[in-house]
């Protein structure tokens, strides 16, 4: 299971295992651009949806919240 947010022709996919992936938004094929493990995601599933505001990606996992600058 995953939470997905679109931006600039890509999809930010937060998998319940704490992996956050950047995927090209292409209906013809799944192309993962990059991914990383959310810090301290632990063994609990991640259910919160990522949010993008003013070029900043907000990701929450359990008691932690992280903010990433995704502007070009």
C-alpha positions in Angstrom: 0.0 0.0 0.0 1.2 3.5 -0.7 0.3 7.2 -0.6 0.9 9.2 -3.8 1.2 12.9 -4.5 1.8 14.3 -8.1 4.1 17.2 -9.0 5.9 18.4 -12.1 5.3 15.3 -14.2 6.3 12.9 -11.4 4.7 11.0 -8.6 6.1 11.0 -5.0 5.2 7.6 -3.6 5.4 6.9 0.1 5.3 3.1 0.6 3.9 1.8 3.9 7.4 0.3 4.7 8.9 3.9 4.9 10.4 4.1 1.4 9.8 7.3 -0.4 10.2 7.0 -4.2 10.2 9.5 -7.1 8.5 8.0 -10.2 7.9 9.4 -13.6 4.2 9.9 -14.2 3.9 7.8 -17.4 0.8 5.6 -18.0 2.8 3.4 -20.4 5.6 2.3 -17.9 6.7 2.4 -14.3 10.1 4.2 -14.1 11.5 4.8 -10.7 13.8 7.9 -10.8 15.1 7.5 -7.2 14.1 6.4 -3.7 15.3 6.5 -0.1 14.2 5.1 3.3 12.6 7.7 5.5 14.8 8.2 8.6 13.7 6.4 11.7 10.7 4.9 10.0 11.1 1.8 12.1 8.8 -1.3 11.9 5.5 0.6 12.0 3.7 1.2 8.7 3.6 4.7 7.2 0.0 5.7 6.6 0.2 9.5 6.3 0.1 11.1 2.8 3.0 13.3 1.7 2.1 16.9 1.0 3.8 19.5 -1.3 3.5 23.2 -0.5 5.5 25.9 -2.2 8.1 23.4 -3.5 8.6 21.8 -0.1 7.7 18.1 0.4 6.4 17.2 3.9 6.6 13.6 5.0 5.3 12.2 8.3 6.1 8.9 9.8 4.9 8.0 13.3 6.2 10.8 15.6 8.5 12.3 13.0 8.0 14.9 10.3 10.5 15.8 7.6 10.6 18.6 5.1 12.5 18.3 1.8 13.1 21.2 -0.7 12.1 19.7 -4.1 12.3 23.0 -6.0 14.5 22.9 -9.2 
